Amino acid sequence: MLALKYSRLTVPACRQHASLIGFPRRLSNASTATSSTVVTSSSSNPKSSSSTTTLAMASASALAIATLSSLAYINNHVGGISGLQRTISFYSLAIPKYIQYRMHMLLDSPDEVWDQLHEATSKNGLDKILELQGFYIKSGQMCAANIGNAFPKIWQDTMSVLQDECPAEPFEVVKGIVEGEYGKKLDQVFDSFEEVPIGAASIGQVHRATLKDGTRVVVKVMYPGVEDVFRGDVRTIKMFCEVAQPVHVPPLIEIEKQFMTEFDYELEAKQLAKVRKNMMAANIAGDSSRLCAIPKPYLDLCTKRVLVMEELKGNKLVVELKKDMERQMERMNNSLGDDAAEKFSKEFTLGENGPSAKEYDAMIGLLNAKRRVTNLYAALYNGSVGWLPGVQKKEYESKSSLPINHAKLVDELLFIHGNQILVDGCFNGDPHPGNILLLGVDEGKPQLGLIDYGQVKQISKEERILFCKIIVALANKDKEMVVQCMKEAGYKTQRMDPDIMYRFATLAYDEDNHELTEGQHIQLYMEHLHHKDPVEHLPQQYIMASRVSILLRGLGHAVHQSRSVAEAWKPIAEKVLKEEGQL
């Protein structure tokens, strides 16, 4: 029924596109009526046959051009007929659910009704995402990452499978792509190539392989036809936002432009090499003694659709954090008892923030001391009583049993990306949890592993210095300076209300909380700001920096480590400004 409903929209759409290329809408509306009039008048007045024929030809030409322009619009804006089918499929779920959500907002429905709606709609949404794939997988990952602290827990949990469990292409397809890119058989390039992928994402999938010299690598292979699909999907979502949520259209324009850089793995490899070089020069990336590891790309083996890089041995951050929480809950159950552990867990869940990095370190230090004593006792026991027949030896407790310092990980991620943006002006614009690994957990030395550099954004020195000023002003709560810098950056609204400008800058680059949004959901609050003073132009050069801030804040919210990004980045920004003589 919904597909039929949308098919009825194509006729007025054709008329609209006819008028867009210079033909009167009335002509396209009346083409059929004009034709019938022509037939009648020609039969009653033979002398007018020449002019009638001319009019008929003009009408036919106008109709043909209108049809062709509609087809061109469909091809250019939604990716052809297949793209149109995808658009209709997306709208068939998005529009009714959007109306349903708005209705419950107006009715002020109770929590249990909202929970039921979230449960059902998130499952419907996941099914639709897995059906369509493409950019919709990216959208689901944004939800799982809780971008902007905007998504209910039910939605985050439902979409979390998309962080690392996207549908994969059969190996024969992958093999064909790789051999097509190299012009060689697979075994002429690689000594071995694992058929089962270790990960699949929205654009491609990753396989382990071994080079001819024995070097272990991972190979990222782009799916066939994915670029056209992505372009159509982004435009579909943008069209939906233009009608339903216009406040999101300006950032979507920049995000669309940035996403399009992901479809060249050779470019991504060069971007990866540049960010890696910058981070190693700053002693931030490198061996296990550094804050993070960034894989080395093998540039001579990278093509538009194949990327070969060093393998980082670790798990996805979200996987390791989940395992860590399970271990610590088991530890609390054993040491505190079920009731106390449940009470502690409930209080921690409801709290705004968990322990600080120093508090975590103190707790880990105590647990490590206890572990050493336990292992010493086990060694003495096993070396004496343990040798007796029938006596079971005691197990040793490894360092991997110690808690992971969640607060420190969030602080380190903020520091790393703050340096990329404010110092280098060259940064990864897509640090969602699926692109972050945790290495060295088994050795008790957790280290961040940062992958996927398809969305690297570069800003000029002048833009970088101005952004440093914005960050310092936000950290200092200097409203006047924030507004001044935002104007200089190119931020424009209809009324240029300084209060709205300051609130927007805070949400975009610094923090989000109930106090700031006046108790409203962030989506409703953004709409409220847009209604009071509609945005006419956003600083496009800082949209991806805003995305980084929002993504890292989302991760912080998820592990109960909410942060003011401006406060975290203030020392970096001040150092840059001092070096440039701007402070």
N, C-alpha and C positions, 0 to 999 in steps of 0.2 A: 504493500500500500504506500509506504513512504517513497519507494523508488518511483512509483507511478506519480506520486505527488510532485516529486522533483522534476520528472520528465515534462510536466505541464509548465514548468518555469522556463523551459528552453525557448519557447516562442517569444514571450516578451523580452527575454534576454537577447535574442537575435535582433529584435527591433532596436533595443538599446544600443547594441554594437553597431548597427547600421547608422544610427545617428552620430555615433562617435567618429565615424570616418567621413562625415560631411553630408550624408543623405538625410532628408527630413524624416523624422520618426513617423509622421503621418503617412508618407509614401509607403513605407514598409508595412504599416498597419493596414493599408487599403489596397494592397496589390491584387488580392483576389477580386475585390469589388470592382476595381478599375478594369480588370480583364473582362468581366461580364458586361460592363458598360460598353466596352469597346465592341464586343460582338453585336450587341443590340443596335448601336448607332451605325455600324458599318452596314448592317442589313437594311436599315431604313433609309440610308443616305449614301449611295454608291460613290458620290463625288468626293466623300471624305475618307475614302479607303486609304489613301496615301498617308494622311496625317494620323489616321487610326493605327496603321501598321507601325508608324514611327513611335506612337505612344505605347503600343503594346511591347515593342522592342525595348523601349526605355524602362518600362515596368519590369520586364523580364530581366533586364540587366541589373536593375536596382535590387531585385530579389536575389539574383545570383551573387551579387557583390555582398549583400547582407549575409547570405548563407556562408560565403567564403570567409567573410570577416569574423563570423561566429566561430567557424571551424578554426581559424587562425587564433582567435582568443582562447579557445579550448586548448589548442596545441601549446600556445605560449604560456598560459597561466596555470593550467592544471595537468599538463603533460599528455595531451592527446586523449583519445577515447578511453584508453585504459586508466589514465589519470582521472578522467571524469567519473568513471565507475568507482574509483577509490574515493573521490570526493563525495559522491552520493552515499557510499557506504559509511564514511566518517560522519557525514551530516545526519544520517539515519539514526545514529546513536547520540551524537553530540547535541542536536537541537532539542529533542524531547527531554533529555536529561537536564539540559540547561534550564529549560522552562520549569521542570519539576523542582529543581533546586531553588530557583527564584520564588516559586510558589510557596515552598516551605519557609523561606526567609520571611515572606510577607505574613504567613500564618504564625510565625514564631513557634514552630513545632517543637515539642519536647525532645530531650536528648535521645530517648529510646527510638523515636522515629528517625532521627538523623543517623543513628548507628545502623539501623536497618537499611536506610537509603545508601549510606556509604558502603556497607557490606555488599549489597546487590550491585550497585553501580561500579564499584572498583573491579568486581569480577567481570562484569560486562565489558568494562574498559580494557582489562587485560586480554580478554578473548579477542576484542577488536584489534588491539595492538599486535597480538601474535598472528592474527589473520592478515593484516595489512603490512606489518613490519615497517621498513623505511624510517622516515623521520619520527613516526609515532613511537618507535622504540626509544628514541632520544627523549621524547616527551615523558614516557613512562619512567625513564631513568631520572629525569628531573624531579618527578614526583617522589620516587624512592629516596632521592637525596634531600627531599624536603626543602626545595629552593624557596627562600623567603619565609621559611617557617609557615608555609601556607597550606600544607596538606595534613589531613587528619591521620592519626596513627594507623587506622585501618587501611587507608590508601597506601601509605608508606610500606606496610607489611605486604600487601598484595602485589605491589609493583617491585618489591625488592628482588624478585627472581630475575628481573631484567638487567640487574647490575652485572651478571656474569652467566646467565643461562639463556641467551637469545638463541633462536633457531639457527642451525648451521646448514651450510650447503654440503651435498655429497662430495666425497673425496675426488671423484672423477671430474667434477666441475672445477674444483680447486687445481687439480693437476693440469687440466687443460689451460687454465688461465696462466699458471706459472710457466708452462712450456711455451705458450703463445708469446709471453712477454720476453722470454730469453731466446726464443728461436732454437731451443735445445731440449733434449730429453731431460727429465727430472734428475736421473742418476748421473748426468754429465755435469751437473752443477753441485748437487748435494750427495754426500756419502750415504746419508739416510734421511728420510723424511717421514715423520709419524702421520699416519692417515687420520687418526682421531684428533680433532682440534682441542687445544687446552682452554680455549675461550672463543666466544662468538659475540659480536656486537652488531650495531645497526648497519655499519658500512662494510665490514669484513670480518674474517675470522683468523685465528692465530694457531700455527702448528709448530711443534718442536722439530728441529732438523740439525744435522751435523754437516759442516763444510768438508771439503776434500782434505783439508789439513787437520781435521779432527776437532775444530772449534765448534762448541755447542752454541746454537743460535735459535732464535724464534723467527718465524716468517709470517708476516701479516699479508693476507691476500684479499683484495677488494672484490666484492660481489659484482657480477655482471649487471649492467643497466641500472645500478643503484643511483647514479647521479641524477638521471632524469626523474626517477621516482622521488628522490629527496626534494628536488626543485618544486615538483607539483605538490607534494605534501606541505612544504613550508608555506606555499602560496595559499593552499586550502585553509590552513590554520590562520593565516593572516587575514583572509577574507572573512572568516568567522569572527575574528576579533574586531574587524572594522565595524561589524554590525553589533556584536554582543558585548565586546570589551575593548573599546577604542583606546583606552589608556595603555594597552600593551602593544599597540601598533608601532610607535616610534622605535622602541628597542628591538622589535622583531625585524625591522628593516636592516639594522646593523648585524643582528644575529644571523639573518639569512645570508648576508654578504660574507660573513666570516665562515659560516658553515660550508660555503661553496669551495673554500680552500682545502677542505678535507679530501677532495677527490683527486689528489695528485700525491702519491706516496713518495715520489722523488723529492718533491718540495717539502713534504713532512720530514723526510730524513735530514734535509739540510737545516730545517728549523730545529729539529731535535739536537743536531750537532752544535748549533749555535747556542741554544739554551744550556746544554751540557757544558760547553766550553766556559760560558759566563759563570755558571755555578761552581765549576771546579776552580776557576781563577779566584773566586771569593772564598774558597775553602769550605763551601757549603755542601758540595757533592763530591763523591769519591769513594774511598774504601769504607769499611765498617766503622771507622772512627769519625766519619763525617755525619752530618744530619740526614743526608739522603743519598741514594744512588740513582743515577739516570743512565739508561742503557746506551751503549755505543752503537751507532748505526754503521753498517758496512755499505758505504755510499756506492761503491762500484757494483754492488749487487741489487741496488734499489732502482725500481722503474716506476712508472705512473701507477701501476696496479699491484706491485709487490714491494714490500719493505722488509729487509733483513737486518736484524739487530741482535745485540748481546742479550742473553737470557738472564733475567734477574730471578733468583731462586727464592720464592716466597709465596705467600697467599694474598688474596685480596684483603684489604684492610677490614672491610665489613665482616668477612669470614673469620678473621683472627679475633676481632673484637667480640663477636658472638661467642666463639669458643672460650674466650677469656671470661666473659660474664658467666658462662655455664660452669667453668672451673671454680670461680670465686663463690658462686651460689652453693656449690657442693661443699666448698671449704667452710662456708658459714653454717651450713646445715650440720656439718660434723662437729664444729667447735661451739656454735651458739645454740643449736637446737632448732627444730623446724619453726616454732612460733617466733623466736627472736629473729631468725633469718628472714621470715616473711615480713615481719614488722620493719626491719631495716630496709628490705627491698622496696616496700611500699613507700617509705619515707623518702628514699633516694629517688624513686620514680616521680614522686610528686614535687620534689624540690626543684628550684630553678637551676641550680648548679650542683655538681658533685664536688669531690675534694679538689683542692688546688694541686698544682704540680709538686710543690714542696710537701704537702700533706701526703700525696701519693708516694713520694720518695721515702718519707719517714715510715709509712706503712710497709712498703716493699723492703726497706732495710730491716725492720723488725722480723718480717716473715722470712727473709733470707738468713738472718741470724738463727732463727728457729730451725730452718731447713738444715743449716750446717751442723747444729747440735744433733738433730735427728739422724743425719747421715753419719756423724761421728759415732753415735751410739750404735747404729746399724753396722758400721765397719768393725767395731769392737765385738759386737755380738756375733757377727758372721765369722770373724777370725778366731772365735773361741767356741762358744756354745754351738754355733752354726755348723761346726764340723761333726758334731755328734750324729750318730745314725738316727734317722726319723725326725730330725729337727729341721723345720723349714727356715731358710735364710730370709732375712728382712730385706725389703726393697729400698733402693735409694731414691730420694726425691730430686728430680732434675731442676735446673733453672727455669725450664719452660713452665713449671707449675706456679711461678711467681706472677703476680698481677702485672698487667701492662699499664703504664702510666698514661691514661687517656688524656689528661689535661696537658701533659708535655707534648703529646702528638699533635693536639690542636694548636698549641703555641708554636711548635716547629713548622707546621704547615703554613701558618700565618706569616712567620718570619721568612720562610723560603719564598713564598709568592709575593710578599711585600718587597723583597729585594729584587725579584724579577721585574716588577712593575716600576718601582720608584728609583732604583739604581740603574738597572739595565735598559728599561723601556722596551723589553722583549720578554713576553710572558705567555704561558699556557692559559688560554681563556676557558678551558674546560676541565678543571680539576675536580670532577665529581668522584664519589667514592669508588666507582668501578675502575678509575684510572690511577688508583693509589694502592700500592702493595705494602705489605709489612714483611720485612726480611729479618733473619737472625733470631726469630722467636725461640727456636729450640735451643739456641746457645745462650739465651737469656740476655741478648743484646739487640733489642728491637731497633730496626732502622727503616725509615720510609723509602719506598721505591716508587719513583714517579714515571709513568708511561703515558703514551698517546699525546703526540704533539701536532695533531692535525689542525688545531685552532690556535696557532700562535699569533698574537697581535703585537705589532710594533708601533710605538708612539715616538714622536720627535722629542728632542731635548727640551724645547719650550713647553710642550704639552706635559712632559714629565715633571718639570719644575712647578708648573701651575697646579698639577694634581697634588704634589707634595704640600703646597700651600693650602689646598682644600682639606687635606688630611689633618694637618696641624690645627687648622681653624676648627674643624669638627671635634677633634680631641679636646680642644680648649673651650668648646661650647661658645665660640666667638661667632655669633649669628651674623653680625655686620660684615665680618671678613668672609664668611662662607658665601653670603649673598653676592658680595663684590666679585669673588673668584668665579662663582657660577655664571654671573653675567659675562665675565671675561671669557669664560669657556664656550659661551654661545647658547646658554640655556635661555629659552624664551617662552613666555606664557602670554595669554591675552591681557592680563591685568598686571603682570610682573609683581605679584604680591610677595613681599619678602618673607613672610611667615611660611607660605606654601613652598617657596624656593628652599628655605632652610630645612623644612620637614622632608622634602623630596631628597635633598642631598644626604640627609641622615639615613633615610631608608635605603637609598641606592648604594652608599659607600661605607656606612658605619655600622648601624645596628637596627634591630627590630625587636620590639617588646610590646606588651599590652599597654604600658604607660604611654609609649610613643604613639601607638595607634588608637589611643583613647578607648581601649577595650574592644575595638572592632577587629574582625578578621581582616588580614592585611589586604585582601582583594577588595573588600568593601571600603576600606580606608583609602586605598589608592583611587577608587572611583569617586569617593567623597572629595579628595583633593582635586581630581580632574574636573569635577563638577563646579567647584568653587573658582578654579582658575585653570582652564584647559591649556594643556601643553601644546605649543606650536613647534618647538624645536628642542631636541635634546642634544647635549654634547656627544656626538657620535663617537669621538675618539676615546671616550671613557666608558662606553656601554659594556665592553668586555671586561674592564676592570671592575665594574659594578657586578657583573656576572660572577667573577672570581670571589668578590666579597660575599655575595649572597650564597654561593655554593659552600664556601668554607664555614659561613655562619650556620647553614643548614646542617652540616656535619657536626658542628659544635652543639647545636640544639639536640641532635639525635643521641649524643653521648653525654648530655647534661653538662656541657662545657660552653655555655653561651659566652660570647665575647663582644666587646666593642672593637671593631676592626681598626678604627681610627686610633684608639689608644695603643693597640698592638703595633701599628705602623708608624706612630708618631716619632719614636727615636730614629727610625730609618729616614723618615722624611726630613727631620731636623738636621741630621748629619749631611744629607744631600744639599739642603738649602745653605748650610754653613759653608760647605765646600765650594758652592757656586756664588758665595757672597750675597745671598738673598736673605740672610737671617742675622 
